[in-house]
């Protein structure tokens, strides 16, 4: 059901303030959203890793026997795997 007396000109005059406020809030939300996207974007360039076999002159050659990957044991001690030894014959 609709109102029997609708004066559109009168309603436009009464609602221009709230409609303008809603539009202003929507614009503000859009600006803040794009500002957040710009702030959180990952713009850092990754460091270039030397190709395999190349040596960085600042770092130098790794020590002989140094593991290729960091140790992941909790105590930090290197793990040594001994070969199976056959039982001594008597």
Contact map, one row per residue, 1 for C-alpha under 8 A:
111000000000000000000000000000000000000000000000000000000000000000000000000000000000000000
111100000000000000000000000000000000000000000000000000000000000000000000000000000000000000
111111000000000000000000000000000000000000000000000000000000000000000000000000000000000000
011111000000000000000000000000000000000000000000000000000000000000000000000000000000000000
001111100000000000000000000000000000000000000000000000000000000000000000000000000000000000
001111110000000000000000000000000000000000000000000000000000000000000000000000000000000000
000011111110000000000000000000000000000000000000000000000000000000000000000000000000000000
000001111111000000000000000000000000000000000000000000000000000000000000000000000000000000
000000111111100000000000000000000000000000000000000000000000000000000000000000000000000000
000000111111110000000000000000000000000000000000000000000000000000000000000000000000000000
000000111111111000000000000000000000000000000000000000000000000000000000000000000000000000
000000011111111100000000000000000000000000000000000000000000000000000000000000000000000000
000000001111111100000000000000000000000000000000000000000000000000000000000000000000000000
000000000111111110000000000000000000000000000000000000000000000000000000000000000000000000
000000000011111111100000000000000000000000000000000000000000000000000000000000000000000000
000000000001111111110000000000000000000000000000000000000000000000000000000000000000000000
000000000000011111111000000000000000000000000000000000000000000000000000000000000000000000
000000000000001111111100000000000000000000000000000000000000000000000000000000000000000000
000000000000001111111110000000000000000000000000000000000000000000000000000000000000000000
000000000000000111111111000000000000000000000000000000000000000000000000000000000000000000
000000000000000011111111100000000000000000000000000000000000000000000000000000000000000000
000000000000000001111111110000000000000000000000000000000000000000000000000000000000000000
000000000000000000111111111000000000000000000000000000000000000000000000000000000000000000
000000000000000000011111111100000000000000000000000000000000000000000000000000000000000000
000000000000000000001111111110000000000000000000000000000000000000000000000000000000000000
000000000000000000000111111111000000000000000000000000000000000000000000000000000000000000
000000000000000000000011111111100000000000000000000000000000000000000000000000000000000000
000000000000000000000001111111110000000000000000000000000000000000000000000000000000000000
000000000000000000000000111111111000000000000000000000000000000000000000000000000000000000
000000000000000000000000011111111100000000000000000000000000000000000000000000000000000000
000000000000000000000000001111111110000000000000000000000000000000000000000000000000000000
000000000000000000000000000111111111000000000000000000000000000000000000000000000000000000
000000000000000000000000000011111111100000000000000000000000000000000000000000000000000000
000000000000000000000000000001111111110000000000000000000000000000000000000000000000000000
000000000000000000000000000000111111111000000000000000000000000000000000000000000000000000
000000000000000000000000000000011111111100000000000000000000000000000000000000000000000000
000000000000000000000000000000001111111110000000000000000000000000000000000000000000000000
000000000000000000000000000000000111111110000000000000000000000000000000000000000000000000
000000000000000000000000000000000011111110000000000000000000000000000000000000000000000000
000000000000000000000000000000000001111111000000000000000000000000000000000000000000000000
000000000000000000000000000000000000111111100000000000000000000000000000000000000000000000
000000000000000000000000000000000000000111110000000000000000000000000000000000000000000000
000000000000000000000000000000000000000011111000000000000000000000000000000000000000000000
000000000000000000000000000000000000000001111100000000000000000000000000000000000000000000
000000000000000000000000000000000000000000111110000000000000000000000000000000000000000000
000000000000000000000000000000000000000000011111000000000000000000000000000000000000000000
000000000000000000000000000000000000000000001111100000000000000000000000000000000000000000
000000000000000000000000000000000000000000000111110000000000000000000000000000000000000000
000000000000000000000000000000000000000000000011111000000000000000000000000000000000000000
000000000000000000000000000000000000000000000001111101110000000000000000000000000000000000
000000000000000000000000000000000000000000000000111111000000000000000000000000000000000000
000000000000000000000000000000000000000000000000011111000000000000000000000000000000000000
000000000000000000000000000000000000000000000000001111100000000000000000000000000000000000
000000000000000000000000000000000000000000000000011111110000000000000000000000000000000000
000000000000000000000000000000000000000000000000010011111011100000000000000000000000000000
000000000000000000000000000000000000000000000000010001111111100000000000000000000000000000
000000000000000000000000000000000000000000000000000000111111000000000000000000000000000000
000000000000000000000000000000000000000000000000000000011111000000000000000000000000000000
000000000000000000000000000000000000000000000000000000111111100000000000000000000000000000
000000000000000000000000000000000000000000000000000000111111110000000000000000000000000000
000000000000000000000000000000000000000000000000000000110011111000000000000000000000000000
000000000000000000000000000000000000000000000000000000000001111101000000000000000000000000
000000000000000000000000000000000000000000000000000000000000111111000000000000000000000000
000000000000000000000000000000000000000000000000000000000000011111000000000000000000000000
000000000000000000000000000000000000000000000000000000000000001111100000000000000000000000
000000000000000000000000000000000000000000000000000000000000011111110000000000000000000000
000000000000000000000000000000000000000000000000000000000000000011111110000000000000000000
000000000000000000000000000000000000000000000000000000000000000001111100000000000000000000
000000000000000000000000000000000000000000000000000000000000000000111110000000000000000000
000000000000000000000000000000000000000000000000000000000000000000111111000000000000000000
000000000000000000000000000000000000000000000000000000000000000000101111100111000000000000
000000000000000000000000000000000000000000000000000000000000000000000111110100000000000000
000000000000000000000000000000000000000000000000000000000000000000000011111111000000000000
000000000000000000000000000000000000000000000000000000000000000000000001111100000000000000
000000000000000000000000000000000000000000000000000000000000000000000000111110000000000000
000000000000000000000000000000000000000000000000000000000000000000000011111111000000000000
000000000000000000000000000000000000000000000000000000000000000000000010101111100000000000
000000000000000000000000000000000000000000000000000000000000000000000010100111110000000000
000000000000000000000000000000000000000000000000000000000000000000000000000011111000000000
000000000000000000000000000000000000000000000000000000000000000000000000000001111100000000
000000000000000000000000000000000000000000000000000000000000000000000000000000111110000000
000000000000000000000000000000000000000000000000000000000000000000000000000000011111000000
000000000000000000000000000000000000000000000000000000000000000000000000000000001111100000
000000000000000000000000000000000000000000000000000000000000000000000000000000000111110000
000000000000000000000000000000000000000000000000000000000000000000000000000000000011111000
000000000000000000000000000000000000000000000000000000000000000000000000000000000001111100
000000000000000000000000000000000000000000000000000000000000000000000000000000000000111110
000000000000000000000000000000000000000000000000000000000000000000000000000000000000011111
000000000000000000000000000000000000000000000000000000000000000000000000000000000000001111
000000000000000000000000000000000000000000000000000000000000000000000000000000000000000111
